[in-house]
Amino acid sequence: MIDKDYLTNLFKQCDIDITSGMADKFDIYGSELVSWNEKINLTAITEPGEICEKHFLDSVLPFVIWKKFSKLNAPKIIDVGTGAGFPSIPLKIVFPEIKITMLDSLNKRINFLNNTLSVCGLEGETIHGRAEELGHKEENRGRYDIATARAVANLSHLSEYCLSFVKIGGYFVALKGQNGQEELKTAQNAIKTLGGVVEEAIDYSLPSGDKRVLVIVRKQFSTPEKYPRNKGQMTKKPL
């Protein structure tokens, strides 16, 4: 399904070397994504070349740009609102030492993720539930080195969903589109209130020219117990 030479060269353009085994896993992943997408809504992007760039590379490139990531020792990562497994499954393919947990509120997507992990020969945990509820549970709260999310919510809400999962000294890594810097301006108070501090906000582009912003937030203090709130409360009284 995936042109593996195209995929390998695409990653190479961004100074990312992937093995033939990794390319094989991406090929299986792409086939499963398109097949399952006919039954459940996973993605609007189904053309193989676009899947390679706008899903696979777009999941991995920000973590290569973020130089500290390579220095972390087998980090424990939770992908909040993971959907079809982005960015966590591509990250697991390229960085097999990481430990991934994928959280999503729709059980049909969890079934897809479990199947994809199995057929790709990957280890990972899936959780069916809502971030605003699971972020209060002892087994999840403050347990992860990194919480990440891609295309889930505005940065203020996303910070509230994600920072409760992060241990002090860990990171919230937000993969945002071209308006990421504007979102960051309005999210500063939320990030501070939730115990975080912005460490970096990096502008970059995909090979196609699509603009992206990577926001790195370090967790300095414990998130106050009342957070995260539900979506209605976030909307009614934003931080």
C-alpha positions as CSV (number, residue, x, y, z in Angstrom):
1,M,0.0,0.0,0.0
2,I,2.8,2.4,1.0
3,D,5.6,3.1,-1.4
4,K,8.4,2.2,1.0
5,D,11.1,3.8,-1.0
6,Y,9.1,7.1,-1.1
7,L,8.6,6.8,2.6
8,T,12.2,6.2,3.4
9,N,13.4,9.1,1.2
10,L,10.7,11.4,2.7
11,F,12.1,10.7,6.2
12,K,15.6,11.0,4.9
13,Q,14.8,14.6,3.7
14,C,14.3,15.4,7.4
15,D,17.5,13.6,8.5
16,I,15.6,10.7,9.9
17,D,16.9,7.2,8.9
18,I,14.4,4.4,9.0
19,T,15.2,0.7,8.5
20,S,13.5,-1.6,6.1
21,G,11.8,-3.3,9.1
22,M,10.3,0.1,10.1
23,A,9.1,0.7,6.6
24,D,7.4,-2.6,6.6
25,K,5.6,-1.7,9.8
26,F,4.5,1.6,8.3
27,D,3.2,-0.2,5.3
28,I,1.1,-2.5,7.4
29,Y,-0.1,0.4,9.5
30,G,-1.2,2.4,6.4
31,S,-3.1,-0.6,5.0
32,E,-4.9,-1.1,8.2
33,L,-5.7,2.6,8.5
34,V,-7.3,2.7,5.0
35,S,-9.1,-0.6,5.5
36,W,-10.6,0.2,8.9
37,N,-11.4,3.8,7.7
38,E,-14.1,2.3,5.4
39,K,-15.9,1.1,8.6
40,I,-15.2,3.8,11.1
41,N,-14.1,7.4,10.8
42,L,-10.4,7.5,11.4
43,T,-9.0,10.0,8.9
44,A,-9.8,12.2,6.0
45,I,-6.3,11.5,4.6
46,T,-6.3,8.3,2.6
47,E,-3.9,8.9,-0.3
48,P,-0.7,6.9,0.4
49,G,1.7,9.8,-0.2
50,E,-0.3,12.1,2.1
51,I,-0.5,9.4,4.8
52,C,3.3,9.1,4.7
53,E,3.9,12.9,5.1
54,K,0.8,14.2,6.9
55,H,0.4,11.3,9.4
56,F,3.6,9.3,9.7
57,L,6.3,12.0,9.2
58,D,4.2,14.6,10.9
59,S,4.1,12.4,14.0
60,V,7.8,11.7,14.2
61,L,9.5,14.9,12.9
62,P,8.6,17.1,15.9
63,F,10.2,14.7,18.3
64,V,13.4,14.8,16.2
65,I,13.3,18.6,16.2
66,W,12.9,18.6,20.0
67,K,16.5,17.8,20.8
68,K,15.9,16.8,24.4
69,F,13.7,13.8,23.3
70,S,16.8,11.8,22.2
71,K,18.3,12.2,25.6
72,L,15.4,10.8,27.5
73,N,15.7,7.2,28.7
74,A,12.8,5.0,27.4
75,P,10.2,7.7,28.3
76,K,6.7,6.7,29.3
77,I,4.4,8.6,27.0
78,I,0.6,9.0,27.0
79,D,-1.1,10.1,23.8
80,V,-4.2,12.0,24.7
81,G,-7.1,11.8,22.2
82,T,-4.9,9.6,20.1
83,G,-7.6,8.8,17.4
84,A,-6.0,6.6,14.8
85,G,-2.7,6.4,16.8
86,F,-1.0,9.7,15.9
87,P,1.6,10.5,17.0
88,S,2.2,7.5,19.3
89,I,2.3,4.5,16.9
90,P,4.7,6.2,14.3
91,L,6.9,7.2,17.3
92,K,6.9,3.6,18.6
93,I,7.9,2.3,15.2
94,V,10.9,4.7,14.9
95,F,11.8,4.7,18.6
96,P,10.9,1.2,19.8
97,E,12.4,1.8,23.3
98,I,9.6,4.2,24.3
99,K,6.6,3.1,26.3
100,I,3.3,4.2,24.8
101,T,-0.2,4.6,26.3
102,M,-3.0,5.6,23.9
103,L,-6.1,7.2,25.3
104,D,-9.3,7.7,23.3
105,S,-12.9,8.1,24.2
106,L,-14.3,6.0,21.3
107,N,-14.1,2.2,21.8
108,K,-14.2,1.6,18.0
109,R,-10.9,3.5,17.7
110,I,-9.5,1.5,20.7
111,N,-10.3,-1.7,18.8
112,F,-8.5,-0.4,15.7
113,L,-5.4,0.6,17.8
114,N,-5.3,-2.9,19.5
115,N,-5.5,-4.6,16.1
116,T,-2.8,-2.3,14.7
117,L,-0.4,-2.9,17.6
118,S,-0.9,-6.7,17.1
119,V,-0.4,-6.9,13.3
120,C,2.6,-4.5,13.5
121,G,4.2,-6.5,16.3
122,L,4.3,-3.5,18.6
123,E,3.9,-3.3,22.4
124,G,1.6,-0.6,23.8
125,E,-1.3,0.1,26.2
126,T,-4.7,1.4,25.2
127,I,-7.2,3.1,27.5
128,H,-10.8,3.7,26.7
129,G,-12.0,6.8,28.5
130,R,-12.1,10.6,28.7
131,A,-9.1,12.6,29.6
132,E,-11.0,14.9,32.0
133,E,-12.0,11.8,34.1
134,L,-8.8,9.7,33.8
135,G,-6.6,12.6,34.7
136,H,-8.0,12.4,38.2
137,K,-7.3,8.7,38.7
138,E,-4.3,7.8,40.9
139,E,-3.0,5.2,38.4
140,N,-2.8,7.9,35.7
141,R,-2.3,11.3,37.4
142,G,1.3,12.4,37.4
143,R,2.6,9.1,36.0
144,Y,4.0,10.0,32.6
145,D,7.3,11.5,31.4
146,I,5.5,13.0,28.4
147,A,1.9,13.7,27.6
148,T,1.3,14.5,23.9
149,A,-1.6,15.4,21.7
150,R,-2.1,16.2,18.0
151,A,-5.2,18.0,16.6
152,V,-7.4,17.5,19.6
153,A,-8.4,20.9,21.0
154,N,-7.1,24.5,21.4
155,L,-4.0,24.8,23.5
156,S,-5.7,26.1,26.6
157,H,-8.1,23.2,26.8
158,L,-5.3,20.8,25.7
159,S,-3.1,21.9,28.5
160,E,-5.8,21.1,31.0
161,Y,-6.4,17.7,29.5
162,C,-2.7,16.8,29.4
163,L,-0.7,18.4,32.2
164,S,-2.5,16.4,34.9
165,F,-0.9,13.2,33.5
166,V,2.6,14.5,33.6
167,K,5.0,14.0,36.4
168,I,6.9,16.9,37.8
169,G,10.0,17.4,35.6
170,G,8.2,15.8,32.7
171,Y,6.8,17.4,29.5
172,F,3.6,18.2,27.8
173,V,4.3,18.2,24.0
174,A,1.7,19.8,21.8
175,L,1.8,19.3,18.0
176,K,0.0,22.3,16.6
177,G,-0.8,23.7,13.2
178,Q,0.2,27.1,11.7
179,N,-1.8,29.0,14.3
180,G,0.1,27.4,17.2
181,Q,1.9,30.6,18.2
182,E,-1.4,32.5,18.4
183,E,-2.9,29.7,20.5
184,L,0.1,29.9,22.8
185,K,-0.4,33.5,23.6
186,T,-3.9,32.8,24.9
187,A,-2.8,29.7,26.7
188,Q,-0.1,31.2,28.9
189,N,-2.3,31.6,32.0
190,A,-3.7,28.1,31.7
191,I,-0.2,26.6,31.4
192,K,1.0,28.5,34.5
193,T,-2.1,27.7,36.5
194,L,-1.8,24.0,35.7
195,G,1.9,23.8,36.9
196,G,3.7,24.2,33.6
197,V,6.2,26.6,32.0
198,V,6.8,27.0,28.3
199,E,10.3,25.8,27.5
200,E,10.2,26.0,23.7
201,A,7.8,26.9,20.8
202,I,9.4,25.9,17.5
203,D,8.1,26.8,14.1
204,Y,8.9,24.3,11.4
205,S,7.4,22.9,8.1
206,L,6.8,19.6,6.5
207,P,8.5,18.9,3.1
208,S,5.3,20.0,1.4
209,G,5.6,23.4,3.0
210,D,2.7,22.9,5.5
211,K,3.5,24.9,8.6
212,R,3.6,23.5,12.1
213,V,4.4,24.7,15.6
214,L,5.8,22.4,18.3
215,V,5.0,23.6,21.9
216,I,7.1,22.1,24.7
217,V,5.8,22.7,28.3
218,R,7.8,21.5,31.3
219,K,5.9,20.5,34.4
220,Q,7.2,22.5,37.3
221,F,4.5,22.1,40.0
222,S,1.7,19.7,40.7
223,T,-1.5,20.4,38.9
224,P,-4.2,21.6,41.3
225,E,-6.6,18.8,42.3
226,K,-9.7,20.4,40.6
227,Y,-8.1,20.1,37.2
228,P,-8.9,18.9,34.6
229,R,-12.5,20.0,34.5
230,N,-15.1,18.8,31.9
231,K,-15.4,20.4,28.5
232,G,-18.4,22.5,29.5
233,Q,-16.6,24.0,32.5
234,M,-13.5,24.7,30.3
235,T,-15.7,26.5,27.8
236,K,-17.7,28.5,30.3
237,K,-14.8,29.6,32.4
238,P,-11.5,29.3,30.4
239,L,-8.3,29.6,32.3
